[in-house]
Amino acid sequence: MASDEDLERVARRYWLDRVRMEDIAVEEGISRSTVSRMLDAARSLGIVTVSVNAVHGRAASMAGELGHRYGVTARVVAVPEDAPDVARLQLVADRTAAVLDEAMGDGMTLGLAWGTTTSAVGQHLRARPLRDAHVVQLNGAMNTHSSGVGYGSDVLGRFGTAWDAQVHHFPVPAFFDRPETRQAMWRERSVRRVLGIQQSADVALFGVGAVAGAVPSRVWAEGYLTHADRADLAAASVVGDVCTVFLRGDGSWEGIPINARTSGLVPPALRRIPRRVCAVSGVNKVTALAAALAGGLVTDLVLDEATASALLLRRTAPRPVPALWSR
C-alpha cells in the first residue's frame, strides 16, 4: 500500500506539474491503473482537494460589498475571464437593459447620455410600449468633424422605439468654443425646453469615459478634444468624464476650464435625478468610475466582474462637498 508521501508525490506530479498518468507510471515504475488509484486515494484522504468557485455567488458577494462601500445598488455581471472586451460590454449592456426595464414605467422620463456603453444598452432593450414616456438627450454630440445628429438619433431612437416613447434631442455641440456662447444658448427658449425636460427626468443612464481602453470612450477618441483641451485636462488631473463633464479623482469637477463650455448635465443637476444608472465595462474605467462614485453621481451600478474586483481593491476616495451650479 502506498504511503502518504508516495500519494503526495504522485498527486503533485499530476495536479500541479500537469504530467500525464502514463508518464508518471514510467517514472514510478508502476502501471497507469495504479497511478489512477493513487490519485483517487489522495483525494479520499484529503491530500488533494478540488473546489469549484460559484461564479454567480462570487458576483453577488461583490455586489453586496460594493453596495455597502459606496451606498449604491450594484449588479455585478459574471463574465468569463477570457471573454473579449466587446463581449464583456454586451453582457453588461444586457444586464443594464434589464435594470431599465424594471425602472421605467408609464409617464416617466429617461435622461440619456450618449456613448459607447449606452449605445450598447439600447441594443438589448425589450420592446415594451409605455404610455406618455419620454427619452431626453443629456449632452450635445456635435463637434468640428460631425454634427453628431445621426449618432445621437440612432442611440436615442433605440430607446424611443422600444418603449414607444417621445424622443427629445439636444442639437448643440458637445463643447462650445467659449463659455459665453453656452450661456447665450441656455437663454434660448428652444434649448430651455430641453433643459426643462432634463431636469424633470426620473431616471438617468450614463457610462463613464476613460482615456484609454480596448473599447474607447467616444469623447476621447473621436475628435471632441483639441490638443489644448487634452493639455488642460492633464494639468487639472482629470481621470474621466460623466455626461461629457470631466472629473478629478476625488469626484470634483469645479475649476476645470472645459467644464464651463460643456453641454453635458453637470453633477449638481445630475444628482437631482432620483435614479441614476451607471453602466461600466472594462478595468481601464475603474479610476473614472471611482471618481463618479466619490462625486455621488450613481445610485445604480452595473459592471462586469473584473471591473468590480479592481474597484474593490481601491481605497474609497473622499467624497467632496457638492458645489452648486446653475444650468
N, C-alpha and C positions, 0 to 999 in steps of 0.2 A: 504493500500500500504506500502511495506517495506521501512524503512528509509535507507539512505546511510550506516549508522553504521551497520544495520542488514545485508545489502548486503555484506559489507566488512567482517563481522564476518563469514558469511557462505562461502564466497569465500576463506578466509584464511583456513578454515577447509578442504575445498575440494582440493584447488590447492596446498597449502603449507604443510598441515598435512596429505594429502592423505587419508582422511576419506571418506568412501563411502556415496553416497547420501542417501541411506536407513538409515544409522546410524545418519547422520546429521538431517534427518527428525524426528527421535526419540528424539534427543537432543533438537530440536527446538519445538517439539510438532506440527509439520505441516506434510503435505503429501510430498511424494517423488516428485511429479509433481511440487509442489510449490518450492521445493529446486531447481529443474531444471530451473524453470522460474526465480528464483532469481539469479542463476548463469549467465543466458543469459542477465539479466538486468545489472549485474555487468560489464559484458563485453561491453554492449552497452553504458554505462555511463562512461567508461574509468577507472573504479575502478580496473578492471583486463585487462591487455594487454598480448597478446601472440605473440611472434616473433619466426621466424624460420630463423636461420642464413644460408646464402647461402654458402655452403661448398666450392664450386669451386671459388666463388667470394673471399672468405677469403684466399684461397690458392694463387690466382692471386695477391691479395694485398700484401701478404707476399713475393711473388717472386719479386714484384717491389721494396719493401723495402730492400730486400737482395741485389738486383742489385745495388741500389743506395749506400748502405753502403759499399759493397765490390768490386764494379766495375766488376761484373760478370753477365752473363746471367743465371738467375736462373729459374728452373722449380720446383714448389712445388706440390707434389702429394697428393691429398686428400685421406686420409686413415681413415676408421672407428676407433674410439678410442679403441674399444675392439678387434681390429684385432691382431692375433698372430704375433710375430716378424718375423716368416718365411713368412707369407702372406704379411706383410709390405715390406719385402725385395723384394718379387716377383713383387709387384706393382711398386716399384722404378725401378727395373730392366727392366720391360716392357716399362716404360717411357724413360729410358735411351737408350734402343734399338731403339726407335723411333727417338731420337736425333741423334744417329749414322747413321740411315737410311737417314736422311737429310744431315748429314755432309760428308759422304763418297761418292766418285764418281770414275769414271774411272781414272786410273793412279795414284791413291792416296795410301798412306801407313798409316796404323793404328799401333801405338805403344801400346802394351797391357801389363799391369802389372797384373800378376795372383793374384787371391784372391777370397774370398767367394763371394763378390759382383760382380766382373767382370765375374765370372763363371755363376752367375745367369743371367746376362745380355745376355750372349751367348745363353741361352735357349729361349730367346724371339726375336731373330733376324728374320727379314723377309727375305726369300730367294730372292736374287736379284743379279744375276750374274753381275760382273763388269769386265771391260777389264783392264788387267795389274794392278790389285790391289794387295797389299801386306799386310800381318799382321806379325809384328815382336814382339818378346817377349822382354820386357824391363828389366826383372830381372830374375836371375837364380833361380831354385827351388830345387836344391839338398841340402840335409842335411845328418847328420850322420846316420839317420834312413831310408832314402829313396833317390833314385836317382832323384825323382821329375819329371822324364821324362813322366811317364804315366799321372800324373795330368796336367802338363803343356801342353802336347799334346792334352788332352781332351778339355781344355779351348780354346787353340788356334784353334784346329780343328773345333770347332763350328763356329767360325768366318770365317775361311777359306772355309768351306762348304757352308755357307750362301751366301758368295759373290763370290765363285769360285776364291778365292784369293790364291796367293802363300804364304805359311807359313814359317817363318824363326824362328827356335828355338834357344834358348840361353842355351846350355847344360853346364852350370857352376854352382858352388854352390851359394846358396843364400848369404852365408857369407864365405869368405875364412878364414883359420886359422890365416894367417899372411898378413899384408899389402903388403909385398914383393912378396907373391905368386900372389896376384891380379895384381900387377904391371907387373910381368913377363907374366901372361896370356894375359894381354892387349896388349902385343907386338906380340902375335901370329897372323899370317895372318888370320886364320880361325875365330878367335874372332874379329879381327879388321873389318872383312867383316860385321859381325852382328852389331858391334858398328856403322859402317857407315850407315847401313840401319836405325838404331835407330835415328841417327842424321838427317836423311832425312825425318822423319815421318811428315805427315801433321796433323794428329790427334792423341792424346793420350787418353787412357781410363784407369782410375785407381780408386780405392777406398781409404779409409783411415783406417789404422789399429789402433785398440784401445786395451787397456789392458784387458778389461772385457766386458761382454755383453752376451745376450741370444744367439746371432749368433756370435760366437767368431772369431777374426781375426786368420787366419791360422798361421801367423808368430809367434804370441804369444802363440798359443795353441798346435802346432804340432811339437815340438822338435827342432825348429830352434835356440832357445836361451838357452845357458847354464845358470847355477846359477850365474856364474861370469858375464856373459853378462847382466843379469837382474839387478844385483847389480850396474854395471856401468851405466846402463840406469837410474836407480833410482837416483844415485848420480849426474847425468847430468840433472836431472829434465825433462826427456823425457816424452812427453804426447802421442806420437803415431808415426806412420810411413806412408810414401807415397813411393811406389815402393821399399820397404824394406830399405829406408833411414829414419833415426829417426830424429824427430823434437822436439825442445823445444816449450813451449807455445807461444813464440813470433815468431815462424816460423824459427828460426835459426837452423842450423844443424852442423856447423863447430865445431871442437874440441870434438865431441862425438866419443870415440875410435872406436866403431864398424863400424862407417860410413867409416872409412879408409879401411875396409875389405868387404864392401857390393858390390854385383854385380849390385845393382839397379841403375837406372838413377838418378844422383844427381841433386839437384834443379836447378843449372845454366843451365845444359843440358836440363832438362825438360822444363824450361821456354822458351827455343828456339823453341819448337814445337808450331806452330801457334795456334792450337786449343786444349785445354786440358780439357777433360770432366771428372768430378769427380762425382761419384755416391755414395750416403751415405744413410744408413737406420739405425736408432736407436739413441736415445738420448745419449747413452753411448759414442757415437763417436763425440759429439759436441766439446769437448776440442781439440781433434786431428784435426777436421775439421777447427776449428778457427785458429789453427797453420798453416795449409796448406794455408788458405786464407791470413793470415798475411805474409806468405812467397811468395805470388804472384804466386802460383802454378796452380791456377784454372782460366779458362775462362768461362766454362760452368758447372753449378752445378745442379744436380738433387737430391732431397732429399724429405723425407716424411714430412707431415705437423707438426707432433710433434717435429721432429728434427729442422725444420725451426723455430718453435716458441721458442724452447730452445736456438737456436743460436741468435735469435733477442734479447733475454733477456740479453745476454752478452754485455759487453762493447767491442768496437773494439780494438783489440790488436795493438800496434805499429808495423809498418812494418819495418823489419831490412833492412839494406843496403845489397843487394845481394853480395856474395863473389864469386870469380872466382875459378873454379876447373877444372883441365884438365883431361878429360877421356882418 
